[in-house]
Amino acid sequence: MAEPTVTGTAVTGTLAAETLAAGPVASVRGLTVSLTRNGVTSPVLRGVDLEIAPGEIVGLVGESGSGKSVLALALMGLLPAASRPVVDGEIRVAGTDVVHGSPAELRRLRRQNLGVIFQDPMTSLNPTMRVGRQITEVSRDEAEAVRLLTAVGVPEPVRRLRAFPHELSGGLRQRVMAAIALTGTPALVIADEPTTALDVTVQAQLLALLGELRDELGCAVLFITHDLAVAAQLTDRIAVLYQGRLAEVGPTGDVLHHAAHPYTAGLLGARLDLDTPRTGALRTLPAEAGDVAARLTGCAYHTRCPLVVERCATDQPPIERFRPHHLRACWRPAADVAPIVAAPPTPVHPAAAAKAALAAEPTGAPVVEIRGLHCRFTAKSGRGPKHVVHALRGVDLDVRAGEAVAVVGESGSGKSTLLRVIAGLTKPTDGTAVVRGGAQMVFQDAGSSLTPWLSVGSQLRERLRPLRLGKAQTAARITETLGLLGLPDAVLAARPAELSGGQRQRIGLARAVLVPPAVLLCDEPTSALDASLAATVLDLIRDLRARFGMAVVFVTHDLAVARLMGDRIAVIADGEVVETGATDTVLTAPAHERTRALLAAVPRLDHRPLDAVESA
């Protein structure tokens, strides 16, 4: 555990919280956290005040880098020691002083009163330990472990105790994390982006599970997400965090339908839904302007804000109540904020404004032709016998030149296996997969798909090496491609870890289209990005498709993204393509029950009280 440096005493925050009869489960007052990276110390949280009542679910939203996960780590007393954290202010969780508490007190807090569900259960669970042992490390009782797995909806819980994490689907791994988090009936559960990599049906199940556990156990939940529609399904209140400062805090319905801060309005305007126009540019938040020092003075959002006035650059607005239970930090009247949600989009690239929809049913020859495709894998669960996993079952699919096909389905349905077969990374058991003209793949996690010890320039030059171009031609091709993606030549000297998530995803795109393939394969490339970054990347993929005439096979669990990116949609369930058709036809008149189930589970901004959340 990191031992933070305390530079001051607890201070009284500016946020006047409601008086709670039993007192808050978690109280954060005037919290400032600075971390050091590469020898540079930077503030990550700046004067955060927040309280969470017993049994309350609070959503914490904001873009990547806003400080959401650092706030979660601070509440747990687990700020990374390698970053030499400097903490000022007060944190109390279940009566424990987290800032000044001893290591023994913090261990007791985490064991008895805190539960955590992380974004990626595969990296949070120990890959060398069986599921049962990881639960009993906390519960110390196998019967209790079975009870917990049953409570979180894991089928065949006794058998799952013997499984290793890699033998479970993403949804099951997330439920195991939930079971571990609930050991000891914690007072507070911190869920850090727990639904990011889940399909809509499993996501709906997890959200319903959290609501049910709150009702049954009375625990409070801090639910961290970048998806406002997901927050709408579960939370009582939403706190909007921007560059370490709270921009807005209020009841979920008020924040979503009467946003009072320009940043909140920008997030709402940038999100995709099933009504987003399929042609033209997508809405994104304005790009950062000015240097870091400028953003540390005055309002944190002033360099991007469309409503900025002179005072915003010099004076930090306090977070103040302007409606019952609704607070904001902005110098402009709340009435000025509403038009931002409906503001017209600014094209990411000049060509995007003139982008035309490609034909829904291209007449060219197929560049991908799949017939009778089967993929079977042999797996072993714990000490039990080996069993066969049938990932794909007799799949037939054509993708024509210039066409975009969105592939959707639940976790474990076979979507990524299909993409890997097309890419030549997985050999089918039976059937054929013919690709004409070559395929390139853009992965979900751009960071892990780039070589960490090589510079960006080295990795892009390596892609061009088979063409035997001269130095000048290679440099010109790379500069031109980076320009199409809105990246400067300066990124060529950087290593992947030195770039933001959005920049790494663009580098992955650049590598894929340096030599334009006939087919661009996209495996959930925006699932871990916030709304504005996702819109930027999606617009770039659409622009590259139109520019180079590539076919696109786009795997996604987000039906709004599928609608935007696909001329046709192919729905996969249990390894079979159960429905294909023109995008609007599939989404407005679905013929198969699995398609209807996916549509029913899509989260929407209409706020539903927790007692209306139903188990899927």
Helices and strands as residue ranges (DSSP letters): E 5-6, E 26-37, E 40-52, E 57-61, H 68-76, G 81-83, E 86-93, E 96-97, H 103-112, E 114-117, H 121-124, H 131-139, H 142-151, H 157-160, G 165-167, H 170-181, E 188-192, H 200-217, E 220-225, H 228-234, E 237-242, E 245-251, H 252-257, H 262-270, H 292-295, G 310-313, E 320-323, E 326-328, G 334-336, G 338-340, H 350-353, E 366-380, E 386-400, E 404-409, H 415-423, E 430-435, E 439-442, H 446-449, H 456-464, G 465-467, H 471-484, G 489-493, G 496-498, H 501-513, E 519-523, H 531-548, E 551-555, H 559-565, E 568-573, E 576-582, H 583-588, H 593-600, G 610-612
